[in-house]
Amino acid sequence: MDDNTTSDNRTDGPDVHPATAAVLRHFDYSHLPPHLAEVSKPFHDLAHRLVALTGPEVTTSLGKLIEAKDWAVRAAVVASRQ
């Protein structure tokens, strides 16, 4: 597998709630062209570090991080069109 996957074993392990694993799929960037994957990757990496934590704050932070990642990728799309 290449570096653009979410095959991090923290998403597949017994300690990760299935709902959390489902949210982590939104941080995959393997489908993006390189210039957008570069923007998305730091969000992916942070999301996978956050799953080591527990509590409702983690769920909230992952949701907010998805939103931030989406906006950052959108900004990169707009910038690439100019």
N, CA and C atoms as an extended XYZ file, in Angstrom:
246
Properties=species:S:1:pos:R:3:atomname:S:1:resname:S:1:resid:I:1 pbc="F F F"
N         0.829       -1.190        0.000 N   MET     1
C         0.000        0.000        0.000 CA  MET     1
C         0.864        1.240        0.000 C   MET     1
N         0.368        2.322       -0.635 N   ASP     2
C         1.159        3.541       -0.643 CA  ASP     2
C         0.876        4.372        0.601 C   ASP     2
N         1.547        5.517        0.692 N   ASP     3
C         1.425        6.364        1.876 CA  ASP     3
C         0.098        7.101        1.958 C   ASP     3
N        -0.733        7.046        0.932 N   ASN     4
C        -1.964        7.823        0.889 CA  ASN     4
C        -3.177        7.037        1.353 C   ASN     4
N        -3.010        6.103        2.229 N   THR     5
C        -4.130        5.311        2.703 CA  THR     5
C        -4.357        5.569        4.179 C   THR     5
N        -5.462        5.071        4.660 N   THR     6
C        -5.751        5.167        6.081 CA  THR     6
C        -5.623        3.803        6.728 C   THR     6
N        -4.701        2.996        6.264 N   SER     7
C        -4.564        1.642        6.792 CA  SER     7
C        -3.822        1.602        8.117 C   SER     7
N        -3.687        2.731        8.758 N   ASP     8
C        -3.068        2.806       10.075 CA  ASP     8
C        -3.759        1.793       10.987 C   ASP     8
N        -2.989        0.943       11.664 N   ASN     9
C        -3.599       -0.118       12.449 CA  ASN     9
C        -4.411        0.389       13.634 C   ASN     9
N        -4.310        1.649       13.989 N   ARG    10
C        -5.159        2.186       15.051 CA  ARG    10
C        -6.615        2.235       14.602 C   ARG    10
N        -6.872        2.261       13.306 N   THR    11
C        -8.250        2.291       12.828 CA  THR    11
C        -8.851        0.903       12.795 C   THR    11
N        -8.035       -0.134       12.832 N   ASP    12
C        -8.519       -1.498       12.720 CA  ASP    12
C        -8.455       -2.257       14.041 C   ASP    12
N        -7.809       -1.678       15.030 N   GLY    13
C        -7.580       -2.379       16.281 CA  GLY    13
C        -8.832       -2.492       17.126 C   GLY    13
N        -8.774       -3.360       18.125 N   PRO    14
C        -9.939       -3.576       18.982 CA  PRO    14
C       -10.261       -2.378       19.867 C   PRO    14
N        -9.320       -1.455       20.060 N   ASP    15
C        -9.549       -0.314       20.936 CA  ASP    15
C       -10.253        0.843       20.248 C   ASP    15
N       -10.412        0.783       18.938 N   VAL    16
C       -11.055        1.864       18.206 CA  VAL    16
C       -12.516        1.502       17.987 C   VAL    16
N       -13.375        2.363       18.475 N   HIS    17
C       -14.815        2.156       18.314 CA  HIS    17
C       -15.160        2.142       16.833 C   HIS    17
N       -16.072        1.282       16.398 N   PRO    18
C       -16.437        1.229       14.976 CA  PRO    18
C       -16.901        2.572       14.413 C   PRO    18
N       -17.587        3.366       15.216 N   ALA    19
C       -18.027        4.680       14.748 CA  ALA    19
C       -16.835        5.601       14.518 C   ALA    19
N       -15.829        5.499       15.381 N   THR    20
C       -14.615        6.303       15.207 CA  THR    20
C       -13.876        5.872       13.958 C   THR    20
N       -13.778        4.576       13.741 N   ALA    21
C       -13.129        4.063       12.529 CA  ALA    21
C       -13.862        4.569       11.285 C   ALA    21
N       -15.178        4.646       11.347 N   ALA    22
C       -15.954        5.147       10.212 CA  ALA    22
C       -15.652        6.618        9.954 C   ALA    22
N       -15.514        7.398       11.011 N   VAL    23
C       -15.181        8.819       10.856 CA  VAL    23
C       -13.786        8.972       10.252 C   VAL    23
N       -12.864        8.139       10.672 N   LEU    24
C       -11.492        8.241       10.166 CA  LEU    24
C       -11.414        8.035        8.656 C   LEU    24
N       -12.359        7.324        8.096 N   ARG    25
C       -12.361        7.119        6.638 CA  ARG    25
C       -12.499        8.436        5.879 C   ARG    25
N       -13.074        9.433        6.526 N   HIS    26
C       -13.225       10.747        5.884 CA  HIS    26
C       -11.895       11.488        5.740 C   HIS    26
N       -10.860       10.963        6.364 N   PHE    27
C        -9.541       11.590        6.278 CA  PHE    27
C        -8.643       10.935        5.230 C   PHE    27
N        -9.173        9.940        4.530 N   ASP    28
C        -8.422        9.310        3.447 CA  ASP    28
C        -8.163       10.347        2.353 C   ASP    28
N        -6.992       10.313        1.790 N   TYR    29
C        -6.667       11.275        0.731 CA  TYR    29
C        -6.075       10.591       -0.493 C   TYR    29
N        -6.180        9.280       -0.566 N   SER    30
C        -5.593        8.544       -1.681 CA  SER    30
C        -6.264        8.866       -3.015 C   SER    30
N        -7.489        9.355       -2.980 N   HIS    31
C        -8.221        9.678       -4.202 CA  HIS    31
C        -7.897       11.081       -4.730 C   HIS    31
N        -7.177       11.870       -3.963 N   LEU    32
C        -6.916       13.260       -4.339 CA  LEU    32
C        -5.675       13.383       -5.211 C   LEU    32
N        -5.665       14.390       -6.094 N   PRO    33
C        -4.435       14.661       -6.837 CA  PRO    33
C        -3.358       15.146       -5.854 C   PRO    33
N        -2.105       15.022       -6.230 N   PRO    34
C        -1.005       15.326       -5.288 CA  PRO    34
C        -1.088       16.688       -4.617 C   PRO    34
N        -1.462       17.739       -5.341 N   HIS    35
C        -1.478       19.070       -4.730 CA  HIS    35
C        -2.564       19.192       -3.654 C   HIS    35
N        -3.627       18.411       -3.760 N   LEU    36
C        -4.663       18.431       -2.730 CA  LEU    36
C        -4.351       17.429       -1.612 C   LEU    36
N        -3.734       16.327       -1.964 N   ALA    37
C        -3.328       15.347       -0.950 CA  ALA    37
C        -2.340       15.974        0.028 C   ALA    37
N        -1.478       16.837       -0.480 N   GLU    38
C        -0.503       17.531        0.367 CA  GLU    38
C        -1.197       18.384        1.424 C   GLU    38
N        -2.323       18.975        1.065 N   VAL    39
C        -3.099       19.790        2.003 CA  VAL    39
C        -3.836       18.889        2.994 C   VAL    39
N        -4.369       17.792        2.523 N   SER    40
C        -5.193       16.915        3.340 CA  SER    40
C        -4.401       16.047        4.314 C   SER    40
N        -3.189       15.683        3.962 N   LYS    41
C        -2.396       14.739        4.759 CA  LYS    41
C        -2.195       15.158        6.222 C   LYS    41
N        -1.866       16.416        6.518 N   PRO    42
C        -1.696       16.777        7.939 CA  PRO    42
C        -2.959       16.547        8.777 C   PRO    42
N        -4.126       16.734        8.181 N   PHE    43
C        -5.385       16.488        8.887 CA  PHE    43
C        -5.550       14.991        9.145 C   PHE    43
N        -5.217       14.183        8.152 N   HIS    44
C        -5.237       12.724        8.293 CA  HIS    44
C        -4.334       12.295        9.447 C   HIS    44
N        -3.122       12.823        9.446 N   ASP    45
C        -2.154       12.432       10.466 CA  ASP    45
C        -2.625       12.819       11.867 C   ASP    45
N        -3.159       14.024       12.013 N   LEU    46
C        -3.650       14.465       13.309 CA  LEU    46
C        -4.845       13.624       13.754 C   LEU    46
N        -5.754       13.332       12.856 N   ALA    47
C        -6.921       12.512       13.202 CA  ALA    47
C        -6.485       11.152       13.741 C   ALA    47
N        -5.490       10.570       13.110 N   HIS    48
C        -5.027        9.261       13.553 CA  HIS    48
C        -4.283        9.331       14.882 C   HIS    48
N        -3.704       10.465       15.199 N   ARG    49
C        -3.097       10.627       16.532 CA  ARG    49
C        -4.180       10.834       17.590 C   ARG    49
N        -5.246       11.519       17.226 N   LEU    50
C        -6.311       11.801       18.194 CA  LEU    50
C        -7.025       10.544       18.674 C   LEU    50
N        -7.092        9.509       17.842 N   VAL    51
C        -7.829        8.316       18.261 CA  VAL    51
C        -7.177        7.604       19.438 C   VAL    51
N        -5.957        7.963       19.757 N   ALA    52
C        -5.317        7.391       20.940 CA  ALA    52
C        -5.937        7.949       22.221 C   ALA    52
N        -6.635        9.066       22.105 N   LEU    53
C        -7.311        9.682       23.241 CA  LEU    53
C        -8.724        9.126       23.345 C   LEU    53
N        -9.386        9.392       24.446 N   THR    54
C       -10.755        8.916       24.616 CA  THR    54
C       -11.643       10.045       25.096 C   THR    54
N       -12.927        9.843       24.958 N   GLY    55
C       -13.894       10.793       25.475 CA  GLY    55
C       -14.666       11.506       24.385 C   GLY    55
N       -15.739       12.160       24.778 N   PRO    56
C       -16.583       12.849       23.806 CA  PRO    56
C       -15.855       13.991       23.107 C   PRO    56
N       -14.843       14.540       23.755 N   GLU    57
C       -14.079       15.626       23.139 CA  GLU    57
C       -13.356       15.137       21.883 C   GLU    57
N       -12.950       13.877       21.876 N   VAL    58
C       -12.281       13.318       20.694 CA  VAL    58
C       -13.260       13.255       19.530 C   VAL    58
N       -14.470       12.793       19.795 N   THR    59
C       -15.487       12.727       18.742 CA  THR    59
C       -15.759       14.113       18.182 C   THR    59
N       -15.895       15.087       19.054 N   THR    60
C       -16.138       16.464       18.624 CA  THR    60
C       -14.956       16.999       17.843 C   THR    60
N       -13.752       16.739       18.326 N   SER    61
C       -12.570       17.250       17.628 CA  SER    61
C       -12.428       16.624       16.248 C   SER    61
N       -12.748       15.348       16.111 N   LEU    62
C       -12.682       14.712       14.793 CA  LEU    62
C       -13.693       15.336       13.836 C   LEU    62
N       -14.877       15.637       14.336 N   GLY    63
C       -15.884       16.292       13.502 CA  GLY    63
C       -15.440       17.670       13.043 C   GLY    63
N       -14.879       18.435       13.964 N   LYS    64
C       -14.382       19.769       13.610 CA  LYS    64
C       -13.187       19.675       12.666 C   LYS    64
N       -12.357       18.657       12.869 N   LEU    65
C       -11.190       18.472       12.012 CA  LEU    65
C       -11.597       18.109       10.586 C   LEU    65
N       -12.661       17.311       10.441 N   ILE    66
C       -13.185       17.013        9.096 CA  ILE    66
C       -13.603       18.306        8.413 C   ILE    66
N       -14.316       19.137        9.144 N   GLU    67
C       -14.775       20.409        8.583 CA  GLU    67
C       -13.592       21.284        8.174 C   GLU    67
N       -12.591       21.375        9.032 N   ALA    68
C       -11.409       22.185        8.715 CA  ALA    68
C       -10.666       21.624        7.505 C   ALA    68
N       -10.537       20.304        7.447 N   LYS    69
C        -9.867       19.665        6.303 CA  LYS    69
C       -10.615       19.946        5.016 C   LYS    69
N       -11.943       19.818        5.050 N   ASP    70
C       -12.742       20.079        3.851 CA  ASP    70
C       -12.548       21.506        3.358 C   ASP    70
N       -12.558       22.465        4.266 N   TRP    71
C       -12.372       23.863        3.864 CA  TRP    71
C       -10.961       24.129        3.354 C   TRP    71
N        -9.976       23.502        3.967 N   ALA    72
C        -8.597       23.683        3.506 CA  ALA    72
C        -8.420       23.117        2.099 C   ALA    72
N        -9.004       21.961        1.841 N   VAL    73
C        -8.917       21.376        0.497 CA  VAL    73
C        -9.677       22.250       -0.501 C   VAL    73
N       -10.835       22.757       -0.111 N   ARG    74
C       -11.576       23.665       -1.006 CA  ARG    74
C       -10.750       24.908       -1.332 C   ARG    74
N       -10.084       25.444       -0.331 N   ALA    75
C        -9.232       26.628       -0.559 CA  ALA    75
C        -8.121       26.292       -1.536 C   ALA    75
N        -7.546       25.103       -1.423 N   ALA    76
C        -6.488       24.707       -2.348 CA  ALA    76
C        -7.028       24.519       -3.766 C   ALA    76
N        -8.253       24.032       -3.883 N   VAL    77
C        -8.889       23.892       -5.204 CA  VAL    77
C        -9.042       25.268       -5.837 C   VAL    77
N        -9.575       26.212       -5.076 N   VAL    78
C        -9.772       27.576       -5.594 CA  VAL    78
C        -8.430       28.178       -5.982 C   VAL    78
N        -7.428       28.035       -5.139 N   ALA    79
C        -6.115       28.596       -5.418 CA  ALA    79
C        -5.503       27.997       -6.683 C   ALA    79
N        -5.748       26.713       -6.899 N   SER    80
C        -5.163       26.066       -8.073 CA  SER    80
C        -5.832       26.489       -9.374 C   SER    80
N        -7.034       27.052       -9.274 N   ARG    81
C        -7.773       27.517      -10.463 CA  ARG    81
C        -7.424       28.948      -10.845 C   ARG    81
N        -6.752       29.653       -9.951 N   GLN    82
C        -6.436       31.061      -10.219 CA  GLN    82
C        -5.163       31.220      -10.993 C   GLN    82
